[in-house]
Amino acid sequence: MDKEKKKKLLEEYKNRKPDKGIISIKNKTEGKEFLTIAKDKKADINSMKMKLKSNWHPNKELQELWNKYGEGDFQIDLIEQLKYDDLQEDYSNELEELLEIILLEKENAKRLEKKK
């Protein structure tokens, strides 16, 4: 790859606007749902799936369900998207508030990871 093309691709990556919001991981058979914050939907879902497929996910309940039913029994979606403009801004607080609101609305849903 030539230097100009590499530089252009790097610039495009830096200026991309990833989807941010709340991801739902729902087991279709048992109806169990886990919610988590996504700062980059595509990367976060890929990371989560890699951990689950490797039997290395920190949420043991989710990992057991994944092992029992397999990937095909899960629906993984960005259920709420955060609208934002500034690519450099940290939206962690806004995402945390959004997660808390959705957890209150979805009584049967659980937080994927422990609150820090």
N, C-alpha and C positions, 0 to 999 in steps of 0.2 A: 504494500500500500504506500502510495507516495505521501510526502509530508503535507501537501496542501489538502488532500482528501482526509487524512488523519486529523489535521487541525480543524477542518470543517465539521467532521463528525463529533469531535470533542466539544466544540462550541455548541452544536445542536443539542448534545446531551446536557450540557450545563444549563442551557436555556429552556429545556423541556419543562412542562408543567405537569408533574405526576398527579394522579387522582389521590386525594386525601379524604379520609372519612372513617366510617365504621364498617368493619367486615363482620359478616355473620357466617359461622361454620355450623351447619345444621345437619344432624344425622336424621335421615328420612325415616328409618325404621322405628327408632325410639323417640324421635321428636326432640332430642336434646339439642340445645342451641348454645353456642359460645360466641361471645362478642369481643372484638378487639379493635384497637386503633390502627389505622393504616396511614402511614406518612407517604407511602408510595405503594399503591394497591398492587400493581403487577409484581414488584420485587417482594413485597410482604407475603403475598399468596404463594409465590414460588418458593420462598424460604420455608414457609409453614408446611407446604407439601413435601419438600425435601426432608424435613425433620420427621414428618409422619411416616414417609416411605422408608426412612432409615431406622424407624423404631427408636427415635431419639427426641421426641417432643417433650418439653418439660411439663405439660399438662397431662398427667397420667390418665385421668378419666377420658379425655379426648383420644389419647393414644390407644387405650383399650378398646374404645368404640371403633376406631379406625382399623385396628388389627382384627376385630371380630367381624366387621361388615365390609371392609374394603372401601377404596376410594369412590367407587360407583354409588355408594349409599350416602354420599355427602353432597350437600349443596353449599357452595362457597360463593358469596356475593358481597359486593359493596352495597350495603343497604341504605346508607346515608352518606352523601357527598358534601364535603366542606367547600364552600365557594371562597376563593382567595385570589389575590392579585400579586402580592409581593413574593417573589421566589426565594428571597433571602430570609424572610420572616419565619420565626419559630412559632408554629401554631399548636404546640403541645397542650397548652391550657384550654384552647377552644375545642380541641379534639377530646380532651378528657371530660369537659362539660357535656359535649355531645354524647359521649358514651354513657355518662351518668343518666342523662335524660332518657335515652333509649332503654337502658336497664330498668328504669322505673316503669316505662311503658310496656315492656315485654317481661312480665312477671316470671316466666319460666326460663328466661335466658340467664346465662352466667357469664361473668367476666372470664376471659380466657386465661389471663395471667393475673397474678396477685398484684394488688394496688401497691405502688411504691410509696 
